[in-house]
Amino acid sequence: MNFDISFTSKEITPWGGMAFKQMLNKIGFRELIDNCSALPVSGSNRGYKTSTILESFITSIWCGANRFLHTEVTRHDATLGKIFDWKRTPGQDTYKRYFSKFTQTTNQNVGGYFFSWFFENLKLDNFTLDIDSSVMTRYGDQEGAKKGYNPTKKGRSSHHPLIAFIADVKLVANMWLRSGDTSSANNFLSFLEDTLSKLKNKTISLIRYRQWLLSVQYIGLFRK
């Protein structure tokens, strides 16, 4: 069956959460979280379940939140709480404390777990892998933000992430957040190896990285 994947900037309503709840149930999202040993857990008996924290945070994003403060809207929405069966909905301070537990190692392990699960269950194969770098301007004192190449804000600190995309299905396959003074090709081969490991047994026919075109024979070197 043919279908188109599209994106919209429209926010969902609280009642629209029912469809997302059904989707999360179908993919076994809570069980997936419970089985991820890399995720930080609360050490308090009164703390929120990890699944509740992540579900409510994702739901806040679906409802249009792009700052921690915006999650308070979800917190006070009784309809969403009933739909997702949250006894208590976390507030912004809970999210800040929880995500402050993440380290670079935690990010890698958790990202690898979810990326691998996703592509293992994706019933499509034979992909084109696009890899590119970007510049993200930073304001204030943020970890890893350094002065480097920044075409839009010269002299401003930034991060220089390396990102892998699956063009065929319009999905991000991997991302490393690097400091702003990193060159475009820095750690490319290590990033490629990490990306291929997340894609499990999927076939990658072509890798496109700026002016480089890497054939499937070259990819085979990384799978031995």
C-alpha positions, 0 to 999 in steps of 0.5 A: 500500500502506498502512502505519503509521510507529511508533517504539520505545525498544528498542535493536537488537542487534548482529545487528540491524545487518545490516538497517540495513546492507542499508538503507544499501547500498540508498540508497547512503549511502556514495556520498551521503557521498562526494559531499557536498563540504560535509562535513569530511574528515580531513587525515591519511593514517591518519585514518578515512574520513568514511563510516566515522565517520558510519556508526559514529556513526549505528550507535551511536545505533541501539544506544542511545548518547546520549553520546560515551562510549557509542560505546565499546560499538560500538567494541569490538563485533567483530560490528558491525565485520564487518557494516559492513566497518570495518577499524577502528571509531572511538572517542569522541575521533575523533567529538569531533574530527570534529564540532568541525570543524563551523561554523554554515555547515557545518551549514547546507550539510550539512543542506541537502544531506541534507534535499534528497536525502531529500525529492527521493527521497520518493515522496509529495507534498502536505504540511502543514508545521508550524513551531514553536519550543521551549526547550532548557535548557542546563547549563554553558557552551555556545555560543549558550546565553543567558538568555531565556524558559524556562517550566520553568527560569526564569533558566537559559540555553537555546537556542530552536530553530525546527523544521519538521515534515512531519506527514503522514510524521512527519519533521523537515524543517528546524531552526535552533538559535537562542540562548535570548534569541531571540523565537519569530518571529525569522527566521521568513520566512528559515527558511521560505524555507530549508525550502521550498528543502530540500523541492525541488518538493514541494507544500505545501498548508498551513503551520501556525505557532502561530496562523498559517495560511498558504495555498498562495497565500502560499507561492507568494510564496517560489517566484518 
